Amino acid sequence: MEVLHSAAASGDEAAVRRALQSAPAHVQKEEHGRSALMLAAAGGHEAVVSLLLSAGAPWNAIDRCGQCAGNYALDA
């Protein structure tokens, strides 16, 4: 999970593809509820956002503050 989130945050599409082989696209970090999709959206990484959505990441999942990936994208 950590590798997926780190790769998504940095916009590394190849690393996200590799990480998705061992981590599900929907996984959220327990402590704050952020998902790889949220991190990619916050960074403006369109290709990674598209990849994660195609892999089944829910666009409407919320973090512990009630924010979804769309909120992260708007804030960025």
Wavefront OBJ file of the C-alpha trace (Angstrom):
o trace
v 0.000 0.000 0.000
v 2.769 2.457 0.874
v 4.416 1.963 -2.525
v 1.133 2.589 -4.343
v 0.422 5.770 -2.408
v 3.949 7.082 -2.845
v 3.936 6.378 -6.584
v 0.516 8.014 -6.993
v 1.585 11.107 -5.058
v 4.647 11.531 -7.260
v 2.759 10.831 -10.498
v 4.896 7.820 -11.408
v 2.549 5.942 -13.738
v 4.867 2.951 -14.249
v 5.344 2.509 -10.505
v 1.579 2.748 -9.952
v 1.036 -0.005 -12.536
v 3.545 -2.227 -10.745
v 2.091 -1.459 -7.311
v -1.421 -2.308 -8.490
v -0.254 -5.886 -9.024
v -0.011 -6.343 -5.252
v -2.249 -3.631 -3.775
v -5.894 -2.912 -4.606
v -6.706 0.474 -6.117
v -9.279 1.241 -3.421
v -7.033 0.910 -0.353
v -7.007 3.905 2.000
v -4.507 4.667 4.756
v -6.022 3.932 8.135
v -4.720 7.019 9.955
v -6.126 9.687 7.608
v -8.191 7.786 5.062
v -6.375 9.075 1.991
v -6.293 6.875 -1.084
v -3.852 6.740 -3.958
v -6.519 8.401 -6.104
v -6.755 11.332 -3.697
v -2.991 11.757 -3.690
v -2.773 11.620 -7.480
v -5.626 14.127 -7.784
v -3.932 16.461 -5.318
v -0.805 16.390 -7.451
v -2.662 16.967 -10.711
v -1.416 13.666 -12.135
v -4.107 13.032 -14.763
v -2.629 9.847 -16.211
v -2.343 8.271 -12.758
v -5.873 9.376 -11.830
v -7.186 7.750 -15.011
v -5.197 4.579 -14.356
v -6.469 4.289 -10.787
v -10.083 4.882 -11.843
v -9.710 2.190 -14.517
v -8.320 -0.147 -11.860
v -11.423 0.331 -9.725
v -10.512 3.138 -7.340
v -13.796 4.664 -6.150
v -14.045 8.332 -7.103
v -16.433 8.996 -4.228
v -14.483 7.434 -1.336
v -13.945 9.952 1.454
v -11.076 10.487 3.848
v -11.375 11.111 7.599
v -12.136 14.799 6.929
v -15.012 14.022 4.551
v -13.043 14.913 1.402
v -13.121 12.885 -1.822
v -10.671 12.831 -4.740
v -12.631 15.617 -6.430
v -12.066 17.862 -3.432
v -8.345 17.146 -3.610
v -8.294 17.994 -7.308
v -10.176 21.246 -6.759
v -7.877 22.240 -3.907
v -4.841 21.630 -6.119
l 1 2 3 4 5 6 7 8 9 10 11 12 13 14 15 16 17 18 19 20 21 22 23 24 25 26 27 28 29 30 31 32 33 34 35 36 37 38 39 40 41 42 43 44 45 46 47 48 49 50 51 52 53 54 55 56 57 58 59 60 61 62 63 64 65 66 67 68 69 70 71 72 73 74 75 76
